[in-house]
Amino acid sequence: MDKSISRERFTADDQHLANLLFGQQNRNLKQIERTLGVRVGSKGVELNIEGDSLQVALTRRLLEELYVLLREGYPLYSTDIDYAIRILSADAGARLRDIFLDTIFISARKKIISPKSLAQKQYIDAIRGNDVVFGIGPAGTGKTYLAMAMAVSFLTKKEVSRIVLVRPAVEAGEKLGFLPGDLAEKVNPYLRPLYDALFEMMDFEKGQTMIDKGIVEVAPLAFMRGRTLNDAFVILDEAQNTTAEQMKMFLTRLGFGSRAVITGDVTQVDLPVGRLSGLVQAVDILRGVEGISFKYFTDRDVVRHPIVQSIVQAYERHRNTPASRPEPA
């Protein structure tokens, strides 16, 4: 027998929970087998796991943690299994219940919004405990989505009286001047992702009513100059496209009872060549300031379609590879 091959057993104590864990026609078990490269055989409420010793140990740990979630009434989806594997692969001692059961908000469509990675959990905890939080990392890691969920949660609990959603209107390959309409119509496409996130948290009519009443404000960064934002939850999205001056202007808008979340991806700066990103500068200047927290995401935290994680990884590899130079003529 190959010494690298290991076998372990997992036994559930409830047939109904076992059925949920295994999935219809053992679909969940097959997903675990494909992802971790192990064999999982089922008989009644018992599972026999076989494969590489480290992967077998990880599989057993995964099954134990998923079973606890099911016992707590958590609805298990295939994406949750992928997230759980990522979490436990990074930290075998992590407790999934502390992450997945940390409900931030329940959307209008009854969707439970909770962290799906260790970084997301740390991000949420940082927002709860700090006045200013920077969420920095690649697209698809939930930075803006979770910040929006926290903002709506704070508003619902009356911990703030309004939400202010801000984005810099920076040209990313297209020119504002060539877009039709007045200034508001020109910048609206830049703000659309914020509207989309807001309307996913609450139904369209309720969200639009809050906007009409000024309880929720969606505006380009330039509109923040000269204002003081009291008792507000403020989100600055796409902050990598702020200039150093704009970032300072934004941060000094915060008034009493307010908190801010600044999100961005320092690898996707669309500022003109030679202009320093306000987000990049803020990381250097504000690190260590009490009440300000920096949380970082990686491709491991991508929670969109699995292909997005592969795309982020490919671009990261390319960014870290010396650029090829054309042969001299």
C-alpha contacts under 8 A as a table, 3 or more apart, distances in Angstrom:
res1	aa1	res2	aa2	distance
1	M	5	I	7.60
2	D	5	I	5.59
3	K	6	S	7.46
4	S	51	G	7.76
4	S	52	D	5.58
4	S	53	S	6.06
5	I	50	E	6.91
5	I	51	G	5.05
5	I	52	D	4.96
5	I	53	S	5.91
6	S	50	E	5.68
6	S	51	G	5.47
6	S	52	D	5.87
6	S	53	S	4.75
6	S	56	V	6.69
7	R	48	N	7.07
7	R	49	I	5.48
7	R	50	E	4.51
7	R	51	G	6.74
7	R	53	S	7.56
7	R	56	V	6.93
8	E	48	N	6.01
8	E	49	I	5.18
8	E	50	E	6.68
8	E	56	V	6.90
8	E	57	A	7.68
8	E	60	R	7.38
9	R	46	E	7.17
9	R	47	L	5.64
9	R	48	N	4.67
9	R	49	I	6.00
9	R	60	R	7.65
10	F	46	E	5.87
10	F	47	L	5.04
10	F	48	N	6.54
10	F	49	I	7.77
10	F	60	R	6.62
10	F	63	L	7.66
10	F	64	E	7.93
11	T	45	V	5.82
11	T	46	E	4.41
11	T	47	L	6.17
12	A	15	Q	7.22
12	A	17	L	7.60
12	A	18	A	5.88
12	A	45	V	5.29
12	A	46	E	6.39
12	A	67	Y	7.97
13	D	18	A	7.77
13	D	45	V	7.15
14	D	17	L	5.42
14	D	18	A	6.05
14	D	45	V	7.40
15	Q	18	A	4.93
15	Q	19	N	6.18
15	Q	44	G	7.79
15	Q	45	V	6.09
16	H	19	N	5.17
16	H	20	L	6.47
17	L	20	L	5.04
17	L	21	L	6.11
17	L	67	Y	7.29
17	L	70	L	6.55
17	L	71	R	7.02
18	A	21	L	4.98
18	A	22	F	6.04
18	A	45	V	5.90
18	A	67	Y	7.87
19	N	22	F	5.22
19	N	23	G	5.93
19	N	24	Q	7.35
20	L	23	G	5.16
20	L	24	Q	7.59
20	L	70	L	7.58
20	L	76	L	7.73
21	L	28	N	6.88
21	L	29	L	8.00
21	L	63	L	7.82
21	L	66	L	7.20
21	L	67	Y	6.56
21	L	70	L	7.48
21	L	76	L	7.86
22	F	25	Q	7.73
22	F	26	N	4.85
22	F	27	R	6.62
22	F	28	N	5.27
22	F	29	L	5.48
23	G	26	N	4.79
23	G	27	R	4.91
23	G	28	N	4.85
23	G	29	L	7.08
24	Q	27	R	5.53
24	Q	28	N	7.62
26	N	29	L	5.26
26	N	30	K	6.27
27	R	30	K	5.18
27	R	31	Q	6.30
28	N	31	Q	5.05
28	N	32	I	6.31
28	N	78	S	6.83
28	N	81	I	7.84
29	L	32	I	5.06
29	L	33	E	6.15
29	L	40	V	6.61
30	K	33	E	4.96
30	K	34	R	6.22
30	K	40	V	7.78
31	Q	34	R	5.23
31	Q	35	T	6.19
31	Q	78	S	7.85
32	I	35	T	5.18
32	I	36	L	5.88
32	I	37	G	7.77
32	I	38	V	7.69
32	I	59	T	7.62
32	I	81	I	7.72
33	E	36	L	5.50
33	E	37	G	5.27
33	E	38	V	4.93
33	E	39	R	5.69
33	E	40	V	6.55
34	R	37	G	5.46
34	R	38	V	7.38
36	L	55	Q	6.25
36	L	59	T	7.41
37	G	51	G	7.26
37	G	55	Q	7.41
38	V	49	I	6.90
38	V	50	E	5.79
38	V	51	G	4.83
38	V	52	D	7.16
38	V	55	Q	6.87
38	V	56	V	6.72
39	R	48	N	7.93
39	R	49	I	5.68
39	R	50	E	5.10
39	R	51	G	6.33
40	V	47	L	6.41
40	V	48	N	5.58
40	V	49	I	4.61
40	V	50	E	6.54
41	G	47	L	5.53
41	G	48	N	5.10
41	G	49	I	6.60
42	S	45	V	7.22
42	S	46	E	5.77
42	S	47	L	4.55
42	S	48	N	6.45
43	K	46	E	5.28
43	K	47	L	6.42
49	I	56	V	6.25
49	I	59	T	7.66
49	I	60	R	7.61
50	E	56	V	6.25
51	G	55	Q	6.76
51	G	56	V	5.81
52	D	55	Q	5.31
52	D	56	V	5.96
53	S	56	V	5.08
53	S	57	A	6.18
54	L	57	A	5.21
54	L	58	L	6.23
55	Q	58	L	4.93
55	Q	59	T	6.01
56	V	59	T	5.01
56	V	60	R	6.23
57	A	60	R	5.25
57	A	61	R	6.23
58	L	61	R	5.07
58	L	62	L	6.04
58	L	88	L	7.32
58	L	89	S	7.34
58	L	92	A	7.25
59	T	62	L	4.95
59	T	63	L	6.16
60	R	63	L	5.15
60	R	64	E	6.20
61	R	64	E	5.14
61	R	65	E	6.23
61	R	92	A	7.62
62	L	65	E	5.22
62	L	66	L	6.08
62	L	84	A	7.14
62	L	85	I	6.88
62	L	88	L	7.13
63	L	66	L	5.16
63	L	67	Y	5.97
64	E	67	Y	5.18
64	E	68	V	6.43
65	E	68	V	5.18
65	E	69	L	6.52
65	E	95	R	6.95
65	E	96	L	6.09
65	E	97	R	7.53
66	L	69	L	5.07
66	L	70	L	6.32
66	L	81	I	8.00
66	L	96	L	7.51
67	Y	70	L	5.07
67	Y	71	R	6.18
68	V	71	R	5.03
68	V	72	E	6.36
68	V	97	R	7.30
69	L	72	E	5.12
69	L	73	G	6.56
69	L	74	Y	5.31
69	L	76	L	7.96
69	L	96	L	7.43
69	L	97	R	6.06
69	L	100	F	7.99
69	L	101	L	7.80
70	L	73	G	5.04
70	L	74	Y	5.06
70	L	75	P	6.81
70	L	76	L	7.05
71	R	74	Y	7.36
74	Y	101	L	7.53
76	L	80	D	6.31
76	L	81	I	7.67
77	Y	80	D	5.23
77	Y	81	I	6.81
78	S	81	I	5.21
78	S	82	D	6.69
79	T	82	D	5.10
79	T	83	Y	6.29
80	D	83	Y	5.03
80	D	84	A	5.95
80	D	116	K	7.54
81	I	84	A	4.98
81	I	85	I	6.15
82	D	85	I	5.23
82	D	86	R	6.39
83	Y	86	R	5.16
83	Y	87	I	6.22
83	Y	116	K	6.06
83	Y	117	S	6.58
83	Y	303	V	7.92
84	A	87	I	5.08
84	A	88	L	6.13
84	A	96	L	7.09
84	A	116	K	7.77
84	A	117	S	7.79
85	I	88	L	5.29
85	I	89	S	5.84
86	R	89	S	5.15
86	R	90	A	6.30
86	R	117	S	7.70
86	R	300	R	7.00
87	I	90	A	5.33
87	I	91	D	6.11
87	I	92	A	7.67
87	I	94	A	7.19
87	I	117	S	5.94
87	I	118	L	6.43
88	L	91	D	4.81
88	L	92	A	4.48
88	L	93	G	7.10
88	L	94	A	6.25
89	S	92	A	6.03
91	D	94	A	5.52
95	R	98	D	5.62
95	R	99	I	7.09
96	L	99	I	5.19
96	L	100	F	5.83
96	L	101	L	7.74
97	R	100	F	5.39
97	R	101	L	5.16
97	R	102	D	7.64
98	D	101	L	5.91
98	D	102	D	6.23
99	I	102	D	5.52
99	I	114	S	7.32
99	I	115	P	5.78
99	I	116	K	6.79
99	I	117	S	7.20
99	I	118	L	7.22
99	I	121	K	6.00
100	F	103	T	7.36
100	F	114	S	5.79
100	F	115	P	5.86
100	F	116	K	6.28
101	L	114	S	6.85
102	D	114	S	5.66
102	D	115	P	6.96
103	T	106	I	7.55
103	T	112	I	6.56
103	T	113	I	5.92
103	T	114	S	4.78
103	T	115	P	7.87
104	I	112	I	7.73
104	I	113	I	5.65
104	I	114	S	5.45
104	I	149	A	6.62
104	I	150	M	6.41
104	I	153	S	6.88
105	F	112	I	6.31
105	F	113	I	5.34
105	F	114	S	7.37
105	F	149	A	6.07
105	F	150	M	7.30
105	F	152	V	7.76
105	F	153	S	5.93
106	I	109	R	7.83
106	I	110	K	5.50
106	I	111	K	5.42
106	I	112	I	4.63
106	I	113	I	5.90
106	I	201	M	7.69
107	S	110	K	5.06
107	S	111	K	5.12
107	S	112	I	6.61
107	S	113	I	7.27
107	S	200	E	6.93
107	S	201	M	4.62
107	S	202	M	5.87
108	A	111	K	7.26
108	A	200	E	7.37
108	A	201	M	6.02
108	A	202	M	4.75
108	A	203	D	5.63
109	R	202	M	7.87
109	R	203	D	7.89
113	I	146	L	7.92
113	I	149	A	7.39
115	P	118	L	7.70
115	P	120	Q	5.18
115	P	121	K	5.25
115	P	124	I	7.66
115	P	146	L	7.93
116	K	120	Q	6.37
116	K	121	K	7.41
116	K	301	D	7.80
116	K	303	V	7.52
117	S	120	Q	5.13
117	S	121	K	6.29
117	S	301	D	6.01
118	L	121	K	5.12
118	L	122	Q	6.25
119	A	122	Q	5.09
119	A	123	Y	6.04
119	A	295	K	7.42
119	A	296	Y	7.09
119	A	297	F	6.19
119	A	301	D	6.98
120	Q	123	Y	4.91
120	Q	124	I	6.20
120	Q	142	G	7.50
120	Q	143	K	7.91
120	Q	297	F	7.92
120	Q	301	D	7.54
121	K	124	I	5.21
121	K	125	D	6.23
122	Q	125	D	5.10
122	Q	126	A	6.04
122	Q	295	K	7.40
123	Y	126	A	5.06
123	Y	127	I	6.33
123	Y	135	G	7.14
123	Y	295	K	5.92
124	I	127	I	5.16
124	I	128	R	6.37
124	I	146	L	7.49
124	I	147	A	7.90
124	I	150	M	7.76
125	D	128	R	5.09
125	D	129	G	6.31
126	A	129	G	5.15
126	A	130	N	5.81
126	A	133	V	6.73
126	A	293	S	6.55
126	A	295	K	7.91
127	I	130	N	5.51
127	I	131	D	7.29
127	I	132	V	7.39
127	I	133	V	6.03
127	I	150	M	7.95
127	I	261	V	7.41
130	N	133	V	6.57
130	N	259	R	7.66
130	N	291	G	5.02
130	N	292	I	6.07
130	N	293	S	6.69
131	D	258	S	7.16
131	D	259	R	4.56
131	D	260	A	6.30
131	D	291	G	5.50
131	D	292	I	6.36
132	V	259	R	5.72
132	V	260	A	4.80
132	V	261	V	5.83
132	V	262	I	7.70
132	V	291	G	6.38
132	V	292	I	4.76
132	V	293	S	6.42
133	V	260	A	6.42
133	V	261	V	4.85
133	V	262	I	6.22
133	V	292	I	5.69
133	V	293	S	4.77
133	V	294	F	5.86
133	V	295	K	7.40
134	F	261	V	5.84
134	F	262	I	4.71
134	F	263	T	5.80
134	F	292	I	7.81
134	F	293	S	6.23
134	F	294	F	4.74
134	F	295	K	6.05
135	G	143	K	5.97
135	G	261	V	7.24
135	G	262	I	6.09
135	G	263	T	4.67
135	G	264	G	6.58
135	G	294	F	6.30
135	G	295	K	5.07
135	G	296	Y	5.98
135	G	297	F	7.46
136	I	143	K	7.62
136	I	263	T	5.79
136	I	264	G	5.17
136	I	265	D	5.61
136	I	266	V	7.29
136	I	294	F	7.53
136	I	295	K	6.27
136	I	296	Y	4.88
136	I	297	F	6.07
137	G	141	T	7.15
137	G	143	K	7.90
137	G	264	G	6.48
137	G	265	D	4.91
137	G	266	V	7.24
137	G	296	Y	5.71
137	G	297	F	4.48
137	G	298	T	5.85
138	P	141	T	6.41
138	P	264	G	7.81
138	P	265	D	5.35
138	P	267	T	7.66
138	P	297	F	6.85
138	P	298	T	6.44
138	P	299	D	6.75
138	P	302	V	7.82
138	P	312	V	7.09
139	A	142	G	7.80
139	A	265	D	7.18
139	A	302	V	7.31
139	A	312	V	7.82
140	G	143	K	7.79
140	G	301	D	7.85
140	G	302	V	4.92
140	G	303	V	5.76
140	G	304	R	5.52
140	G	308	V	7.28
141	T	297	F	6.73
141	T	298	T	7.64
141	T	299	D	7.54
141	T	301	D	5.15
141	T	302	V	4.21
141	T	303	V	5.62
141	T	304	R	7.58
142	G	145	Y	5.06
142	G	146	L	5.69
142	G	302	V	7.36
142	G	303	V	6.83
143	K	146	L	5.69
143	K	147	A	6.24
143	K	263	T	6.23
144	T	147	A	5.02
144	T	148	M	6.03
144	T	235	I	7.99
144	T	237	D	6.74
144	T	263	T	6.46
145	Y	148	M	5.14
145	Y	149	A	6.28
145	Y	197	A	6.28
146	L	149	A	4.93
146	L	150	M	6.14
147	A	150	M	5.06
147	A	151	A	6.12
147	A	235	I	7.19
147	A	261	V	6.74
148	M	151	A	4.97
148	M	152	V	6.25
148	M	197	A	6.93
148	M	198	L	6.82
148	M	201	M	7.90
148	M	235	I	7.65
149	A	152	V	5.27
149	A	153	S	6.09
149	A	201	M	6.72
150	M	153	S	4.94
150	M	154	F	6.07
151	A	154	F	5.15
151	A	155	L	6.19
151	A	163	I	6.59
151	A	233	F	5.82
151	A	234	V	7.87
152	V	155	L	5.01
152	V	156	T	6.01
152	V	163	I	7.67
152	V	201	M	7.52
153	S	156	T	5.09
153	S	157	K	6.20
154	F	157	K	5.20
154	F	158	K	6.13
154	F	159	E	5.08
154	F	160	V	5.98
154	F	233	F	7.71
155	L	158	K	4.91
155	L	159	E	5.93
155	L	160	V	5.23
155	L	161	S	6.09
155	L	162	R	6.46
155	L	163	I	7.33
156	T	159	E	7.67
157	K	160	V	7.88
158	K	161	S	6.23
160	V	163	I	7.72
160	V	231	D	5.12
160	V	232	A	5.28
160	V	233	F	6.42
160	V	257	G	7.22
160	V	258	S	7.22
161	S	215	I	7.02
161	S	231	D	5.78
161	S	232	A	5.99
162	R	214	G	7.69
162	R	215	I	4.67
162	R	216	V	5.73
162	R	217	E	7.94
162	R	231	D	6.97
162	R	232	A	4.98
162	R	233	F	6.48
163	I	215	I	6.34
163	I	216	V	4.74
163	I	217	E	6.27
163	I	232	A	5.55
163	I	233	F	4.87
163	I	234	V	5.89
163	I	235	I	7.99
164	V	216	V	5.88
164	V	217	E	4.77
164	V	218	V	6.04
164	V	219	A	7.70
164	V	232	A	6.81
164	V	233	F	6.22
164	V	234	V	4.67
164	V	235	I	6.36
165	L	194	L	6.92
165	L	216	V	7.65
165	L	217	E	6.02
165	L	218	V	4.69
165	L	219	A	6.34
165	L	234	V	5.90
165	L	235	I	4.98
165	L	236	L	6.33
165	L	237	D	7.70
166	V	191	L	7.75
166	V	218	V	6.00
166	V	219	A	5.18
166	V	220	P	5.47
166	V	221	L	5.53
166	V	234	V	7.48
166	V	235	I	5.97
166	V	236	L	4.77
166	V	237	D	6.21
167	R	190	Y	7.21
167	R	191	L	6.46
167	R	219	A	6.83
167	R	220	P	5.05
167	R	221	L	5.39
167	R	236	L	5.72
167	R	237	D	5.14
167	R	238	E	6.26
167	R	239	A	7.31
168	P	190	Y	7.79
168	P	220	P	5.48
168	P	221	L	4.87
168	P	222	A	7.20
168	P	237	D	7.72
168	P	238	E	7.03
168	P	239	A	7.22
168	P	241	N	6.44
168	P	242	T	6.23
169	A	187	V	6.10
169	A	190	Y	5.90
169	A	220	P	6.06
169	A	221	L	7.22
170	V	241	N	6.54
170	V	270	D	6.97
170	V	271	L	7.10
171	E	174	E	5.60
171	E	175	K	5.79
171	E	176	L	6.60
171	E	270	D	7.04
171	E	271	L	7.91
172	A	175	K	7.87
172	A	270	D	5.59
175	K	178	F	5.67
175	K	179	L	7.10
176	L	179	L	5.35
176	L	186	K	6.34
176	L	187	V	7.75
177	G	180	P	7.91
179	L	186	K	5.89
180	P	185	E	7.36
180	P	186	K	6.60
181	G	184	A	7.73
181	G	185	E	5.30
181	G	186	K	6.09
182	D	185	E	5.33
182	D	186	K	6.14
183	L	186	K	4.99
183	L	187	V	6.28
184	A	187	V	5.46
184	A	188	N	6.03
185	E	188	N	5.20
185	E	189	P	7.69
186	K	189	P	6.93
187	V	190	Y	5.45
187	V	191	L	6.80
187	V	220	P	7.08
188	N	191	L	5.12
188	N	192	R	6.20
189	P	192	R	5.13
190	Y	193	P	7.26
191	L	194	L	5.54
191	L	195	Y	6.72
191	L	218	V	7.12
191	L	219	A	7.16
191	L	220	P	7.21
192	R	195	Y	5.11
192	R	196	D	6.18
193	P	196	D	4.97
193	P	197	A	6.24
194	L	197	A	5.20
194	L	198	L	6.17
194	L	218	V	7.43
195	Y	198	L	5.05
195	Y	199	F	6.10
195	Y	218	V	7.60
196	D	199	F	5.31
196	D	200	E	6.25
197	A	200	E	5.17
197	A	201	M	6.60
198	L	201	M	5.32
198	L	202	M	6.57
198	L	207	G	6.93
199	F	202	M	5.14
199	F	203	D	5.64
199	F	204	F	5.29
199	F	207	G	6.04
200	E	203	D	6.83
202	M	206	K	6.52
202	M	207	G	6.02
203	D	206	K	5.57
203	D	207	G	6.15
204	F	207	G	5.11
204	F	208	Q	5.96
205	E	208	Q	5.13
205	E	209	T	6.05
206	K	209	T	5.09
206	K	210	M	6.29
207	G	210	M	5.20
207	G	211	I	6.33
207	G	216	V	7.91
208	Q	211	I	4.99
208	Q	212	D	6.12
209	T	212	D	5.02
209	T	213	K	6.19
210	M	213	K	5.11
210	M	214	G	6.13
210	M	215	I	5.03
210	M	216	V	5.45
211	I	214	G	5.08
211	I	215	I	5.93
211	I	216	V	4.70
211	I	217	E	5.85
211	I	218	V	7.84
212	D	215	I	7.72
212	D	216	V	7.99
213	K	216	V	7.59
214	G	217	E	5.89
219	A	223	F	6.52
220	P	223	F	5.76
220	P	224	M	7.64
221	L	224	M	5.54
221	L	225	R	7.80
221	L	246	Q	7.81
221	L	250	F	7.65
222	A	225	R	6.09
224	M	227	R	5.71
224	M	250	F	6.85
224	M	253	R	7.43
225	R	249	M	6.71
225	R	250	F	7.48
225	R	253	R	7.80
226	G	253	R	7.66
227	R	253	R	6.06
228	T	253	R	4.79
228	T	254	L	6.03
228	T	255	G	5.71
229	L	232	A	6.22
229	L	253	R	5.80
229	L	254	L	5.11
229	L	255	G	4.98
229	L	256	F	7.74
229	L	258	S	7.00
230	N	254	L	6.61
230	N	255	G	4.32
230	N	256	F	5.04
230	N	257	G	5.91
230	N	258	S	5.56
231	D	255	G	7.09
231	D	256	F	6.06
231	D	257	G	4.31
231	D	258	S	4.61
232	A	257	G	6.82
232	A	258	S	4.61
232	A	259	R	6.60
233	F	258	S	5.74
233	F	259	R	5.25
233	F	260	A	5.93
233	F	261	V	8.00
234	V	258	S	7.45
234	V	259	R	6.26
234	V	260	A	4.64
234	V	261	V	6.36
235	I	260	A	5.70
235	I	261	V	4.86
235	I	262	I	5.86
235	I	263	T	7.69
236	L	239	A	6.18
236	L	260	A	7.54
236	L	261	V	6.31
236	L	262	I	4.72
236	L	263	T	6.25
237	D	262	I	6.08
237	D	263	T	5.00
237	D	264	G	6.32
238	E	241	N	6.05
238	E	242	T	7.89
238	E	263	T	5.92
238	E	264	G	4.62
238	E	265	D	7.07
239	A	242	T	5.36
239	A	247	M	7.87
239	A	262	I	6.41
239	A	263	T	5.77
239	A	264	G	4.85
239	A	265	D	7.69
239	A	278	G	7.26
239	A	279	L	5.81
240	Q	264	G	5.23
240	Q	265	D	6.01
240	Q	266	V	5.54
240	Q	268	Q	7.14
240	Q	269	V	5.48
240	Q	270	D	7.90
240	Q	277	S	5.64
240	Q	278	G	6.50
240	Q	279	L	5.05
240	Q	280	V	7.04
241	N	269	V	5.59
241	N	270	D	5.92
241	N	271	L	5.84
241	N	277	S	6.18
241	N	278	G	7.32
241	N	279	L	7.72
242	T	245	E	7.88
242	T	246	Q	5.68
242	T	247	M	5.96
242	T	271	L	7.80
242	T	277	S	5.83
242	T	278	G	5.11
242	T	279	L	6.85
243	T	246	Q	5.11
243	T	247	M	6.24
243	T	271	L	7.80
243	T	275	R	6.92
243	T	276	L	6.13
243	T	277	S	5.06
243	T	278	G	4.53
243	T	279	L	7.90
244	A	247	M	5.29
244	A	248	K	6.41
244	A	276	L	6.31
244	A	277	S	5.91
244	A	278	G	3.72
244	A	279	L	7.43
244	A	281	Q	6.59
244	A	282	A	7.82
245	E	248	K	5.30
245	E	249	M	6.16
245	E	278	G	7.01
246	Q	249	M	4.92
246	Q	250	F	6.06
246	Q	278	G	6.92
247	M	250	F	5.11
247	M	251	L	6.17
247	M	278	G	5.14
247	M	279	L	7.02
247	M	282	A	7.60
248	K	251	L	5.27
248	K	252	T	6.19
248	K	278	G	7.71
249	M	252	T	5.39
249	M	253	R	6.57
250	F	253	R	5.32
250	F	254	L	7.63
251	L	254	L	6.13
254	L	258	S	6.16
254	L	259	R	7.18
254	L	260	A	7.66
255	G	258	S	5.81
264	G	279	L	7.44
265	D	268	Q	5.69
265	D	269	V	7.48
266	V	269	V	6.09
266	V	279	L	7.34
266	V	280	V	6.74
269	V	277	S	7.17
271	L	275	R	6.19
271	L	276	L	7.88
271	L	277	S	7.28
272	P	275	R	5.76
276	L	280	V	7.44
276	L	281	Q	7.27
277	S	280	V	5.27
277	S	281	Q	6.37
278	G	281	Q	5.12
278	G	282	A	5.96
279	L	282	A	5.05
279	L	283	V	6.38
280	V	283	V	5.44
280	V	284	D	6.96
281	Q	284	D	5.31
281	Q	285	I	6.24
282	A	285	I	5.03
282	A	286	L	5.56
282	A	287	R	7.77
283	V	286	L	5.77
283	V	287	R	5.85
283	V	294	F	7.82
284	D	287	R	6.02
286	L	289	V	5.52
286	L	292	I	7.45
287	R	292	I	7.62
287	R	293	S	7.80
287	R	294	F	7.61
288	G	292	I	7.49
289	V	292	I	5.75
297	F	300	R	7.67
297	F	301	D	6.13
298	T	301	D	5.63
298	T	302	V	7.40
299	D	302	V	5.40
299	D	309	Q	5.63
299	D	312	V	6.14
299	D	313	Q	6.33
300	R	309	Q	7.25
302	V	306	P	7.93
302	V	308	V	7.15
302	V	309	Q	5.69
303	V	306	P	7.61
304	R	308	V	6.29
304	R	309	Q	7.70
305	H	308	V	5.61
305	H	309	Q	7.58
306	P	309	Q	5.52
306	P	310	S	6.93
307	I	310	S	5.07
307	I	311	I	6.20
308	V	311	I	4.98
308	V	312	V	6.15
309	Q	312	V	5.17
309	Q	313	Q	6.19
310	S	313	Q	5.09
310	S	314	A	6.12
311	I	314	A	5.09
311	I	315	Y	6.26
312	V	315	Y	5.27
312	V	316	E	6.10
313	Q	316	E	5.02
313	Q	317	R	6.20
314	A	317	R	5.19
314	A	318	H	6.26
315	Y	318	H	4.96
315	Y	319	R	6.03
316	E	319	R	5.03
316	E	320	N	6.30
317	R	320	N	5.25
317	R	321	T	6.34
318	H	321	T	5.14
319	R	322	P	7.71
